[in-house]
Amino acid sequence: MTRQATLKIPRPTDGDLAPPAAGADRFVPGPGAHRRLRDAFGRFATGVSIVTTNSAIGPLGMTANSFSSLSMDPPLVLWAPARKSRRFAAFTEAPHFAIHILAHDQRAMALHFATQGHDFAGFDTVESVTGVPLLAGCLSIFECTLEAVHVGGDHAIVVGRVQVVQTAEGAPLVFGSGRFGGFDPHLVDTHRPR
């Protein structure tokens, strides 16, 4: 077992901070500042995904905006379910799962799986060879095997090894500052990095 050194870094207080820029909010994260921290995190717009698996109680789905690619070789992705979720154990212990990247017109699906993890009624699905439900109409689907689970504070970081990819053209569903929206590539720089 590897032993990690613990650094003792003095924790600043709000009184230690330089004045904020005009119109900005500057604070030290901690008790009493959770809403402000959540709002600050929410300034980073993300795509929206749904993670699905087959569990002991049947198929499950969960909306997540914590998805990220991690590695090309080997092909790895990650996402981070909240420890307080009733679906946490099912997803962190699942040997197989799929991550679906939602299209701009799949807001209702995102809202549904944010609260109703076991109800797939009304959504077109097929079953993968590993028994994981795959949702139709998504921009990309990454079928994964569980690679690792790491502690991440009040969340876990679930790393999956991508086994199969399905992808289609379309505009993504975007989430930022607590709202769903879209992305118009015609409004931004068209230079594509290589």
C-alpha positions, 0 to 999 in steps of 0.5 A: 500500500502506498502511503500519501503525505499529508500537507498542512496548508493553512486554510484562508478565511474570507478576511484573508482574500484580496478584494474581488474584481468589480461585480465578482463574488470572492469567498472561501469554500466551506460551511455556509458557502455551499450554495455559492460554491455550487453556483460557481461550479455551475458557471462551467457549461457541460454536455448532458449524459445519461448513464445506464446499467443493469442491476440486481433490481433491473435496468437503471439510468441516471442523468449526469453532467460529470462525464469526461473523456480521460484517455485515448490509449487505453480508451477511458472515460469517467463520470462522478455519481453522488454518494447520497444517490439511492443508485450510487451502489448499483452504479459503482459496483456495476461491471458494465455500463453505458454513457449516453451523450444527449442531443439538444431535443432530449431534455425530457429524457435528462429530467426523467432520469434525474429522478426516475432511474428504474422507469424506461417506459416511453423511451426506445431502448435496445439491450447491449450484449452485456445486458445494459439498456441503450437509449435511442437517439443519442449523439454518442453511446460509450459501452464500458466495463468498470476500470476503477472507482476512486473516492472524490469527496461526496462523489465517487469517480467511476472510470470506464474502459470503452469497449464499443462506441456508437455516434451520430451527428447532431447538436448537443444538449448543454447544461449551465448555471442550472439551466438546459440550453443548446450549442450553436457552432455557427456562433463560435470560432470555426477553427477546429484544433487537430 
